[in-house]
Every structure is written in C-alpha cells, then in structure tokens.
C-alpha cells in the first residue's frame, strides 16, 4: 500500500494509493467527528455509492449533491450546500467527504474550508485527474465568469484515499484527460515517468493495473513532495502550473463547456512547448518528443473558431498573473521546467497560433 506523506504548516496527512482504499474510508474519519456529509454528484454516486456506503460501515452520514460540470463550478451551489448542512445539524465538529472528480474535490474542499470558518475534509477522488491532481495539495475553489478558480482557499485534507479500482467505469475521454496531468508530471520533474508514458502507452491506454498503479503512484509521490516543500505556491509549487496558464484561458474562452480540464491542459502544454522552443529555453529535439507523447494520449476536441488574440487577452486574468505580468512555466528539458515572466506578447501570440493549428 503506497502511502505518501504531505507535510505542510497547516496539516500533515497521507495520500494512500491502494485498490480497495475506499472500503476503509471509516478508518480515516477523525475521532470525535460529529455530522459526516458526503459531497458528490448524482452520476458519481450511481457508480461508487455502494462502495462508499460499505466503506463508511455504520458511520451515520448525509449525502449532499453538487450539480457537476465545470460551467456550474460556481459559488451559488456551495452556498446552497452550506445551507443544507446547517438545516441537517452541521456544526464545527462536522466533516466533509468529497467523493468524486476534480470539480467535487475542489468544491467540496472549498465548502469545508468556509463552513463555520473551516471544518475537516476527507478527499476520495474517483477520476484519474482528481486522483493525481485535484484531491491532493489543498487547493480548493470555484470559478468566476472571468477566470478559473479565482475564488478559493488553501485547505489541506485529513487524508486522500486513492482507489485505482474505481477507474474501471471511467469513460475513455475522462481517463485520457487524467493521463494528460500525468504526462505533465513527467515533463516537469519525473523523467522516468515520462519515459514510461512514452514507451508503454499501449499498456497505459489499455488500463493494465500494473501500469495504472505505477503512473498514479509516481504522480502522487511527486506532488506530495512539491506540496510539502511549498504549500502556498510561493516557490517550487509553481511548476505544477505547466500547461495551466494557457489551458485556463482556453477553458474560460469556451465557457467551460467544450473541453475537459485535462484536455485544456494538454493544449496548454503544447502552447508552452512552442513558446519554450521559440524563446530558446527548449531544444527542438525535446520539443518534438514532448509533443509526440502528448499526442499519443489524445485526441482533444477540435479548435475550430477559437481566436488566438482572444486567448492572449484572457491570459492577464489568470490568477498567476502578478502586477500585470503573466508567468509561464516553460520546459528546459524533459524533467525540468522554469518559471518565466516578461515574455514578449508577439512570441506568446505565435505560440498560441501554433498550438491552435
């Protein structure tokens, strides 16, 4: 049972990667917990509800449903759930269990962060993307019409239970979207993971358990190390945003309805690779290898009708923009990236055009 320790000033906890981990959910509920609220969506609960009920054993709990969908990842549903928690007897001793994909993990974590000024959250991610990214690290929040995750809070969970077994029912598109986040992990810090993804794509795409368990465990190990070193993204944690600055602009421009988050990140990584090569940070050889590996786990939806100038304008609203300067995470080689600001807008525009082509 791989278990990776995350140690931050706010809380120290374990991210457990184990088939069947959901069956042991009750073991991770803190002593003297009051009301337990499971935050999920209707479709997630249809697939994993029985497993979660079994994992909770005899622990009394209430189910709270979010609407689901990136376009509905907004403040209003969080407020509605908070009202429901009060109506059902929630108080400062309550616990939220966020059971679902990345949207549920973000919104459930944010609900826990602000309810009664903060109650514990247990993250139980059920999609690949959530297991390797959203559930781990304490970033919680919701979107604004002008940008992604612009309202949020750092709120570390009491534990993260990652059960690769629940991925068997995950639609192929959702699975591939999660794989792009794992490709990201390889590019920014894990050379061996990148080589595995490049050479063993057949096993990964076929969801062979040995391959799936390995790539999840390596991604979680990397993120646990990075978050432990930099909880609030003042230093090394910024590298986790590789592909996200461009990807978030794409999501906002298309109203959060056309691309899954992982697909937007895949496109964003392409744009960042083009920009890195144009500005001399990345060799042509590494650029080709990275782009080929990203493509191996595609496709992503077509880019028809998306204007490069619109995406360029969206970049200034990204939450990583500081005093008007957009910060880009650019690869220097496979396994290493650099945070760069002050890039000429013309180069950024050309990188966007190349990625859209």
Secondary structure, 3 states (H helix, E strand, C coil): CEEEEEECCCCEEEEEECCCHHHHHHHHCCCCCCCEEEEEEHHHHHHHHHHHHHHHCCCCCEEEEECCCHHHCCHHHHHHHHHHHHHCCCCCCCEEEEEECHHHHHHHHHHHHHHHHCCEEEEEECCHHHHHHHCCCCEEEEEECCEEEEEEEECCCCEEEECHHHHHHCCHHHHHHHHHHHHHHHHHCCHHHHHHHHHCHHHHHCCCHHHHHHHHHHHHHHHHHHHHHCCCCCCHHHHHHCCHHHHHHHHHHCCCCCCCHHHHHHHHHHHHHHHHHHCCCCCHHHHHHHHHHHHHCCCCCCCCCCCHHHHHHHHHHCCCCECCECCEEEEEECCEEEEECCCCHHHHHHHHHHHHC
